[in-house]
Amino acid sequence: MKLLRSWKQQTPPCIATIGNFDGLHLGHQGIIQQVKAHAAHLGWLSTVISFEPLPAEYLRQPPPTRILPLRDKLIYLQTLDIDQFACLTFNSELATMEPEDFIQDILLAGLQVRALVVGDDFRFGRKRRGDYQMLQTLGAKQGMEVVQSSTIVHTEERVSSTWVREALAKANLSTVNTLLGRAYTLSGRVRHGDKLGRTIGFPTLNLRIPENIALRKGVYAVHAFQGRQAPIKGIANLGARPTVNGLQSRLEVHLFDFSQQVYQQHWTIEPITFIRDEQRFASFEHLKQQISRDVEQAHSLLH
């Protein structure tokens, strides 16, 4: 998969879809398969167009929650065998661009889009003035076909990123995994932390996670992966660590029966079961006692 960070890069003609693709759930996967089928038939490159930050993150403060950080989105997109991922920087230029210019400059002239697969509720451009009808009308004049995307439903409801976020906020992981069609995971590089965990017998892997991640803050029984190795059982806390006056959101993972040094390695964490919400304890000693109970519960849940 080729990564494009600008619409001004030279690219052959392609068939594309465009959107946030937050989560890459079953609905997104259905659209991407539709794009790939058209691309294979016509001999064009299959392309997913998205933005970083997501438009709502740029336009709204505080930003809304998101399902996946960019790195995890890239990892999963690669498994879908897309030819190109155009990840455009959403900034003031894009936020104020007229929809007609977006079609002409970015889709047609820039990315060489010859066919576009989108939903009929897709909105874009300054003040969200652009819509499906505008794409069809202007696209037809320039030789760009616009195809309505397919809809994927589960229990008679359309699969959507909103539904996934709501399930993540409730730590309803079975629903999340069903809507994604895979296990929900978060990944990151192991960084040096405060090293407080090792002083009480619970050393942790510290992964930096975006502040606005949709997963409910709290403690989870988890599986941890490094590369293609077998999963390691453990317990993780997602949050800002209020007892020790933490300022940034982290995913801190204690692995059972594991003592290797893994700084700078990339690890993937799969939350299996929610144990409790993050909370502030009266003292570090109270926190230590609660962690001991959490570890015992996680052992039982993962057995």
C-alpha positions as CSV (number, residue, x, y, z in Angstrom):
1,M,0.0,0.0,0.0
2,K,1.4,3.4,-1.0
3,L,0.9,6.2,1.4
4,L,0.1,9.7,-0.1
5,R,0.3,12.7,2.2
6,S,-0.6,15.3,-0.5
7,W,-3.1,15.4,-3.4
8,K,-0.3,17.1,-5.4
9,Q,1.8,13.9,-5.6
10,Q,1.8,12.4,-9.1
11,T,-0.5,9.4,-9.2
12,P,-2.1,7.2,-12.0
13,P,-5.9,7.2,-12.5
14,C,-7.7,5.5,-9.6
15,I,-11.1,4.6,-8.2
16,A,-11.5,5.9,-4.7
17,T,-13.7,6.3,-1.7
18,I,-13.5,9.1,0.8
19,G,-14.4,9.6,4.4
20,N,-13.1,9.5,8.0
21,F,-12.9,5.6,8.1
22,D,-12.6,5.8,11.8
23,G,-12.5,2.2,13.0
24,L,-12.6,0.5,9.6
25,H,-15.7,-1.4,10.7
26,L,-17.7,-3.8,8.6
27,G,-19.5,-1.0,6.8
28,H,-16.1,0.6,5.8
29,Q,-14.8,-2.8,4.8
30,G,-17.8,-3.3,2.5
31,I,-17.2,0.0,0.8
32,I,-13.5,-0.8,0.3
33,Q,-14.3,-4.2,-1.2
34,Q,-16.7,-2.4,-3.6
35,V,-13.8,-0.1,-4.6
36,K,-11.4,-3.0,-5.1
37,A,-13.9,-4.9,-7.3
38,H,-14.4,-1.8,-9.5
39,A,-10.6,-1.2,-9.6
40,A,-9.8,-4.8,-10.6
41,H,-12.4,-4.6,-13.4
42,L,-11.3,-1.3,-14.8
43,G,-7.5,-1.7,-14.2
44,W,-7.2,1.4,-12.0
45,L,-5.6,1.8,-8.6
46,S,-7.9,1.2,-5.5
47,T,-7.6,4.3,-3.2
48,V,-8.9,5.3,0.2
49,I,-8.9,9.1,0.8
50,S,-9.1,10.3,4.4
51,F,-7.8,13.1,6.7
52,E,-5.6,13.6,9.6
53,P,-6.6,15.1,12.0
54,L,-10.2,14.0,11.3
55,P,-12.2,17.1,10.3
56,A,-14.3,17.1,13.4
57,E,-11.1,17.0,15.5
58,Y,-9.9,20.1,13.8
59,L,-13.1,22.0,13.9
60,R,-14.4,21.1,17.4
61,Q,-12.9,21.7,20.8
62,P,-12.7,19.6,22.8
63,P,-12.4,17.1,19.9
64,P,-14.9,14.2,19.7
65,T,-13.7,10.7,20.5
66,R,-12.1,8.5,17.9
67,I,-11.9,4.8,17.5
68,L,-8.4,4.3,16.2
69,P,-5.2,6.3,16.2
70,L,-3.7,6.9,12.7
71,R,-1.1,4.2,13.2
72,D,-3.7,1.5,13.9
73,K,-5.7,2.7,10.9
74,L,-2.7,2.3,8.7
75,I,-1.9,-1.2,10.1
76,Y,-5.4,-2.5,9.4
77,L,-5.7,-0.8,6.0
78,Q,-2.6,-2.7,4.8
79,T,-4.4,-6.0,5.5
80,L,-7.2,-4.9,3.2
81,D,-4.9,-4.8,0.2
82,I,-5.6,-1.3,-0.9
83,D,-3.2,0.1,-3.6
84,Q,-3.1,3.7,-2.1
85,F,-4.1,5.5,1.0
86,A,-4.3,9.3,0.5
87,C,-4.1,10.7,4.0
88,L,-4.6,14.5,3.6
89,T,-3.7,17.0,6.3
90,F,-6.9,18.7,7.3
91,N,-6.1,22.3,7.9
92,S,-7.4,25.8,7.3
93,E,-6.9,25.4,3.5
94,L,-9.2,22.3,3.4
95,A,-11.6,23.7,6.0
96,T,-12.3,26.8,3.9
97,M,-12.1,25.2,0.4
98,E,-15.2,25.5,-1.7
99,P,-16.6,22.1,-2.7
100,E,-16.3,22.8,-6.4
101,D,-12.6,23.4,-5.9
102,F,-12.3,20.3,-3.8
103,I,-13.7,18.2,-6.7
104,Q,-11.6,19.9,-9.4
105,D,-8.3,20.4,-7.6
106,I,-8.1,17.5,-5.3
107,L,-10.2,14.7,-6.8
108,L,-9.9,15.3,-10.5
109,A,-6.6,17.1,-11.1
110,G,-4.7,16.0,-8.0
111,L,-5.5,12.4,-7.2
112,Q,-6.8,11.5,-10.8
113,V,-10.0,10.0,-9.5
114,R,-12.0,8.5,-12.3
115,A,-14.7,6.8,-10.2
116,L,-15.7,7.7,-6.7
117,V,-17.7,5.4,-4.3
118,V,-19.5,7.4,-1.5
119,G,-22.7,7.4,0.5
120,D,-25.5,9.6,-0.6
121,D,-25.3,11.4,2.7
122,F,-21.7,12.5,2.1
123,R,-21.0,16.2,2.7
124,F,-17.8,18.1,2.1
125,G,-16.2,21.5,1.4
126,R,-16.7,24.9,3.1
127,K,-19.8,24.9,5.3
128,R,-20.4,21.3,4.2
129,R,-22.1,22.7,1.1
130,G,-20.9,19.9,-1.2
131,D,-23.1,16.8,-1.5
132,Y,-23.7,13.6,-3.5
133,Q,-25.7,15.4,-6.2
134,M,-22.9,18.0,-6.7
135,L,-20.4,15.2,-7.1
136,Q,-22.5,13.5,-9.7
137,T,-23.2,16.6,-11.6
138,L,-19.7,18.0,-11.7
139,G,-18.1,14.6,-12.0
140,A,-20.2,13.7,-15.1
141,K,-18.8,16.8,-16.9
142,Q,-15.2,15.7,-16.2
143,G,-15.5,12.0,-16.8
144,M,-15.7,11.0,-13.1
145,E,-18.3,8.4,-12.3
146,V,-20.0,8.6,-8.8
147,V,-21.2,5.3,-7.4
148,Q,-23.4,5.0,-4.3
149,S,-21.7,2.9,-1.6
150,S,-23.2,-0.3,-0.2
151,T,-24.7,-0.4,3.3
152,I,-23.9,-3.1,5.9
153,V,-26.4,-3.8,8.6
154,H,-26.3,-5.7,11.9
155,T,-29.5,-6.7,13.7
156,E,-31.3,-4.5,11.1
157,E,-29.3,-1.4,12.0
158,R,-26.7,0.2,9.8
159,V,-23.1,-0.4,11.0
160,S,-21.6,3.0,11.8
161,S,-18.6,4.6,13.6
162,T,-21.1,6.2,16.0
163,W,-22.4,2.8,17.0
164,V,-18.8,1.6,17.6
165,R,-17.9,4.6,19.7
166,E,-21.0,4.2,21.8
167,A,-20.1,0.6,22.5
168,L,-16.5,1.5,23.3
169,A,-17.7,4.2,25.7
170,K,-19.6,1.4,27.6
171,A,-16.7,-1.0,27.3
172,N,-19.1,-3.4,25.4
173,L,-16.2,-5.2,23.7
174,S,-18.3,-8.0,22.3
175,T,-20.5,-5.5,20.3
176,V,-17.4,-3.6,19.2
177,N,-15.7,-6.7,17.9
178,T,-18.8,-7.8,16.1
179,L,-19.1,-4.4,14.4
180,L,-15.5,-4.3,13.5
181,G,-15.4,-7.9,12.3
182,R,-12.2,-8.4,14.3
183,A,-10.8,-7.9,17.8
184,Y,-10.4,-4.2,18.9
185,T,-6.8,-3.4,19.6
186,L,-4.6,-0.4,20.3
187,S,-0.9,-0.3,19.6
188,G,2.1,1.9,20.3
189,R,5.8,2.2,21.1
190,V,6.8,1.3,24.6
191,R,8.1,4.4,26.3
192,H,9.8,5.2,29.6
193,G,7.3,6.1,32.3
194,D,7.5,7.1,35.9
195,K,8.6,3.6,36.9
196,L,6.2,3.7,39.9
197,G,4.7,0.3,39.1
198,R,8.0,-1.5,39.6
199,T,8.3,-0.1,43.1
200,I,5.2,-2.0,44.1
201,G,5.8,-5.2,42.2
202,F,3.8,-4.3,39.1
203,P,6.1,-3.1,36.3
204,T,4.3,-1.8,33.2
205,L,4.7,-1.2,29.5
206,N,3.7,2.4,28.9
207,L,2.1,3.3,25.6
208,R,1.1,6.8,24.6
209,I,-2.6,6.9,23.5
210,P,-4.5,9.9,22.1
211,E,-6.4,11.7,24.7
212,N,-9.7,11.4,22.8
213,I,-9.6,7.7,22.2
214,A,-13.2,6.3,22.5
215,L,-12.4,3.3,24.7
216,R,-13.8,3.7,28.3
217,K,-11.1,4.8,30.7
218,G,-10.4,2.1,33.3
219,V,-8.8,-1.3,34.0
220,Y,-9.0,-4.2,31.6
221,A,-7.8,-7.8,31.4
222,V,-5.8,-7.9,28.2
223,H,-3.8,-9.9,25.7
224,A,-0.6,-8.3,24.5
225,F,1.2,-9.0,21.3
226,Q,4.7,-8.2,20.0
227,G,5.1,-8.9,16.3
228,R,3.8,-12.5,15.6
229,Q,4.6,-13.9,19.0
230,A,1.9,-15.7,21.0
231,P,-0.2,-13.4,23.1
232,I,0.8,-12.7,26.7
233,K,-1.9,-12.3,29.4
234,G,-1.9,-9.2,31.5
235,I,-3.8,-6.2,32.9
236,A,-4.0,-2.7,31.7
237,N,-5.1,0.7,32.8
238,L,-6.2,3.3,30.3
239,G,-6.3,6.8,31.7
240,A,-4.4,9.7,33.3
241,R,-3.6,8.0,36.6
242,P,-5.3,10.5,39.0
243,T,-3.8,9.0,42.2
244,V,-0.3,10.0,41.1
245,N,-1.5,13.3,39.5
246,G,-0.9,12.1,35.9
247,L,-1.4,14.7,33.2
248,Q,-1.5,12.6,30.0
249,S,-3.6,9.6,29.0
250,R,-1.6,6.4,28.8
251,L,-2.1,2.7,28.4
252,E,-0.1,1.1,31.2
253,V,0.1,-2.7,30.8
254,H,1.4,-5.2,33.4
255,L,2.2,-8.5,31.8
256,F,2.0,-11.7,33.8
257,D,5.2,-13.7,34.2
258,F,7.2,-11.3,32.0
259,S,10.4,-9.5,32.8
260,Q,12.0,-8.5,29.6
261,Q,13.1,-5.0,28.7
262,V,11.1,-3.9,25.6
263,Y,11.6,-0.1,25.4
264,Q,11.1,1.3,21.9
265,Q,9.3,-1.9,20.7
266,H,5.8,-1.7,19.2
267,W,3.2,-3.7,21.1
268,T,-0.4,-4.4,20.4
269,I,-2.9,-4.6,23.2
270,E,-6.3,-6.3,23.0
271,P,-8.7,-5.5,25.8
272,I,-10.6,-8.6,26.7
273,T,-12.8,-7.8,29.7
274,F,-13.5,-4.5,31.5
275,I,-12.8,-4.7,35.2
276,R,-13.5,-1.3,36.7
277,D,-13.4,2.4,36.0
278,E,-10.3,4.5,36.7
279,Q,-10.5,6.2,40.1
280,R,-8.4,8.3,42.5
281,F,-7.3,6.5,45.7
282,A,-6.6,8.2,49.0
283,S,-3.0,6.9,49.0
284,F,-0.4,5.0,47.0
285,E,-0.8,2.1,49.4
286,H,-4.6,1.9,48.7
287,L,-3.8,1.9,45.0
288,K,-1.3,-1.0,45.5
289,Q,-4.0,-3.0,47.3
290,Q,-6.5,-2.4,44.6
291,I,-4.0,-3.4,41.8
292,S,-3.4,-6.6,43.6
293,R,-7.2,-7.3,43.6
294,D,-7.4,-6.3,39.9
295,V,-4.5,-8.6,39.0
296,E,-6.2,-11.5,40.8
297,Q,-9.5,-10.8,38.9
298,A,-7.7,-10.5,35.6
299,H,-6.0,-13.9,36.1
300,S,-9.4,-15.5,36.8
301,L,-11.0,-13.8,33.8
302,L,-8.3,-14.8,31.4
303,H,-7.9,-18.4,32.7
